[in-house]
Amino acid sequence: MSPEMVSRDITRGGEFLIKETAAADVFIPEEINEDQKMIVQMARDFIETKIFPNDTRIEIQEPGLAVELIEEAGELGLLGASIPEEYGGYGKDLVTAVFLTAATGDAGSLAVSMSAHTGIGTLPILYFGTEEQKKKYLPRLASGELKASYCLTEPGSGSDALAAKTTAVLSSDGKFWIINGQKMWITNGGFADIFIVFAKINGEQFSAFIVEAATAGVSRGEEEHKMGIKGSSTRQIFFEDVTIPLENLLGEPGKGHLIAFNILNIGRLKLSAATVGGGKRMSTVAIQHANQREQFKQPIAAFGAIKYKLAEQAIRLFAVESALYRTASDIENLKKDLLEEGKPYHEALMRAAEEYAIECALLKVQGSEMVDYVVDETVQIYGGIGFSEEYLPARAYRDARINRIFEGTNEINRLLSIDMLLKRALKGRLDLMSHATAIQKELMSVPEFSDDDDDDYAYEKKVLKNMKKALLMTAGAAVQKLSMSLENEQEIIMNAADMLGEIYISESFLLRVEKLQQLDINVSLYHSMLKVYLHDAVIRLEIAGRNAIESFADGDEMKMLLMGLKRYTKLEPFNCKVVRRNVAEKLCAENKYCF
Ligand SMILES: Cc1cc2nc3c(=O)[nH]c(=O)nc-3n(C[C@H](O)[C@H](O)[C@H](O)COP(=O)(O)OP(=O)(O)OC[C@H]3O[C@@H](n4cnc5c(N)ncnc54)[C@H](O)[C@@H]3O)c2cc1C
């Protein structure tokens, strides 16, 4: 049977909270195929020969350099992976695109420029463009001849993107759109040829348009002076009576929000791929420094305090990476199913990405916070020179920080993940209620102590099941108590989102280790890493749950919920120190990130 023929029990978006997924049904990065390996290698060659040696020139935005490098990437085919062959691309699937994004994720500013071009700049046309728009723009975007930008944010509207003030009105002869407004923080703003511009038709219908930069009335502001990703171009873009053809409306009038938000789902997934790629380089840099730097007559890698950091970097990276490929492949598989059902290409892609929007939001948050941890500890492992601009960690530290801000801030993504979950429950798409009710009943009963499961992962599965129960119990009680006013209690929603994130990442880690074992790979170290991750994830989940419960419940209800939380966050004692030491020793022996 070919891999495509294997029947899968699909876990739909958000369903991971109430359903068990079989390891056989998830994709793990170790399953990379030959074609994907070749693409990754090509990307690595490009980054190592063209980007790393030019880091300093890129950082000061040497005129013309970013454009030249983006065009070279285009010639190599690195910009057209997601674009179908009929439009000049390579028609690769989402999993391959994620491998590629991760492989270029350590390219700092240039990675941001390239991903703004291939992602938010190009995908609106690919997903929502008419046949004519696709034929006109996609081949030149795939080759890098045209560079693209995405203009959503304005001085007065960032997180509240739909409050945009930019307008589009029909010309008096009805033949053109006339666009007026101002956009802010536009990546690639200094050199883009194409702008995807969000504007309100007659100040009301939020819509998207393709605006060519050469059109009269389009002007660019000065480069922003940024904390990080200094080598990427970020500018304001002004539109003054910009007249564009009618056919440059993208999608339907008044449906711009579908474009803006759906594109961001894939954007968030790819952002987490970039954090994995960037994080691996910083982990390697930290390991190499720890191996060669001596203090007290020994390499600092010999110290337990440093071993802890090296191991923790690797464990957190491995965890996010597990969830990243699981989600990418879930989206890709659903897209294929929808195509088989006869759905048009763009609809299949959009619906598949929308289905896993909760997972994409969680990945964005978890990936960006993971990479911040990794770069922060790399600076620390470097000591004083970590604080020097002459060494890589300082720049990586500054560069990483943006990930928590763009593609929807982490606060907005946390809010969204819970909002989407609850809306799906209300619409009957996710049966959260009956699970929450079953847990309430269980809380009144005597706990079961039977532990006769001979599954190698019985303990981890039980821990995970309990994590899910802890969230369902906490969120269920919060919804019951606060009902509609829950939306005014953002602190509780943040707690719930943190719990949800811990669950998704932990489960993905577990499934990856199980699948590695199914593939006959020796998993003893991975299994121990999983135990360490779960150990701390449960503790973090307990803190978030406690904060939530204590802020909405009181009296007997609070006591009962806290007892429930204790029951569902019970951990067997486990010596995490020994595992972290083993992990660090393996990393130091390999002298690089090696998982
Ligand atoms: C380097 C860089 C590149 C960028 N590239 C692009 C680009 O190419 N195209 C583009 O369109 N935009 C781009 N952006 C803009 C980016 O997407 C926005 O900065 C981001 O969405 C946040 O909007 P804001 O800056 O207006 O912050 P605000 O929305 O003002 O948010 C400020 C703070 O308030 C919080 N907040 C806001 N609303 C809520 C709420 N309802 N509940 C709780 N907390 C809330 C936020 O989480 C944040 O912490 C870029 C930004 C930067 C810095």
The ligand as an ORCA input file, in Angstrom:
! r2SCAN-3c Opt
* xyz 0 1
  C       9.285     44.694     12.070
  C       7.831     44.655     11.803
  C       7.376     44.174     10.594
  C       6.013     44.175     10.305
  N       5.579     43.763      9.069
  C       4.276     43.973      8.728
  C       3.842     43.768      7.375
  O       4.608     43.362      6.498
  N       2.558     44.047      7.070
  C       1.668     44.499      7.998
  O       0.510     44.734      7.657
  N       2.044     44.690      9.304
  C       3.321     44.459      9.669
  N       3.738     44.678     10.966
  C       2.777     45.161     11.941
  C       2.440     44.136     13.004
  O       1.653     43.130     12.459
  C       1.754     44.914     14.156
  O       2.777     45.658     14.790
  C       1.072     43.982     15.128
  O      -0.060     43.404     14.547
  C       0.628     44.735     16.405
  O      -0.066     45.906     16.091
  P       0.371     47.279     16.759
  O       1.819     47.460     16.547
  O      -0.527     48.350     16.290
  O       0.157     47.045     18.303
  P      -1.210     47.235     19.091
  O      -2.309     46.583     18.373
  O      -1.350     48.667     19.468
  O      -0.896     46.389     20.394
  C      -0.130     46.894     21.495
  C      -0.235     45.898     22.643
  O      -1.599     45.779     23.048
  C      -2.017     44.431     22.965
  N      -3.408     44.376     22.519
  C      -3.979     44.960     21.457
  N      -5.265     44.627     21.361
  C      -5.534     43.821     22.398
  C      -6.686     43.144     22.877
  N      -7.840     43.163     22.229
  N      -6.576     42.400     23.982
  C      -5.412     42.307     24.651
  N      -4.285     42.917     24.256
  C      -4.344     43.659     23.156
  C      -1.077     43.765     21.960
  O      -1.005     42.379     22.157
  C       0.220     44.495     22.273
  O       0.853     43.887     23.341
  C       5.095     44.637     11.283
  C       5.562     45.095     12.518
  C       6.905     45.132     12.785
  C       7.358     45.679     14.098
*
